[in-house]
Amino acid sequence: MAATATYSYLRPSGLAPDDGRLTLQTSGGPAAHPRFFTGFVTAPEAAAVGLLAVAEVARTRYFQPLAPASLDPVVTGGLDRLRFESFSGCCGVYARLDVLPAGLDGDIVEHGTTNVDVNAPLRQALARVGNTDPMHLAVGPDDLTVTTWDGPVVEKKVPLPSRWLRGFAEAQVITSGFDPRAEIDAREATQFLRRLPGGTGRSTLWVVPAGRSLRLTSRPVPGAVCLPGAGRLVALRPFLRFATALRIYGPPVGAGSGPVASTWELRSPAMRLTLTLSPEPHRGFSGEGAVLAALSGDDVADDADLISALLSWDPTIDVDALAAGSGLAADRVRAALAQLGTAGRVGFDVAEAGYFHRVLPYDAAAAERLNPRLVAARALVEAGAVTVTGDQATVRSGDGSYQVRIADGRLSCTCLWWARHRGDRGPCKHALAVRIVSSPASAEVRAVAERNGVDA
């Protein structure tokens, strides 16, 4: 599913060759053409290379490569930093450049999120930036431009896949379960990344710490990090000369674990460049299904409205503080954040183990229709197709019936989807339907209905 989006810019982004003034034009966001920052970048060459990396991911399809078709990255201005984000054309790689307080010498004058124009001439100009070149950065038009410039608006009509929005939500939920697994210095990182196989190979490797470096293995072991499609890390290589360390993150794994996502972060004092890889090169984040369990609760929409009202523009979102302020349990706060994530409202920063704000111009009500399995599950519930008896449930769907087993809070199903994925890509629609019917809120509704002699 895709929609045609129109990005409107007052003029193309550009880098002035005489004084190094970099102006990134913004599209619609908290204002028609918001201005987030004006000032100098303390590490201009690193910033140029990092921004090019994010833009390159946006124009690349790592699985079944096609001709480049660039989508404009999004930029979020917070109270103390700028974040540039993109997904690859296949939605299997999520890239983010965080320009930290040490990287900015100027004023962040607005918070919010919008698309930024990174066009072909700008990419060519950024490639020529040196570290001794002063770079003045303006994200959005400056005041003079806003008040006096009356030139034509540059419009770019592009197919905007809903996969990007679903991908933002999925990546947020998936990475929130990551922990730091290994860190190596820049010299070892350079050697490791440069000896990785290139191309668009589909093999899955695993990485384990080995002294001060990393070692590749073909099988998972406790403490290992999954490296699915090593060639997808190519966007990190140009940034190596600015990095002080490579840190990698992933979920717990053990012998026999299947492929999982992982995050690879090059860090410097002024900025961080991260790539998050989907569990397999052919799998886009949009189809992972990690958000489905969180979205299936009867109270998640109301919780999301409450949490949304409590959010402030602090650099990170404190789950415990939100729980205290809302009176909700921490797991309900996280489910509410997952709901907000489907509307592009929040992301997750593995380096700081915290959520951050992102406000994309999407309708929060689209969360459910962007997840067809959840839509199908609610239809099954409304049709009365779910019968729960103890730790077993029967779900009538189409011409067949499926058995869903409930054990230790985990659900399994006899359908083909479950047999194929074993829960690695989220629950099937039958298991989701059982989860909805078995939720405490649903049980309370049924009890009230029975006391009043009404069918629930």
Disulfide bonds with the S-S distance in Angstrom:
none
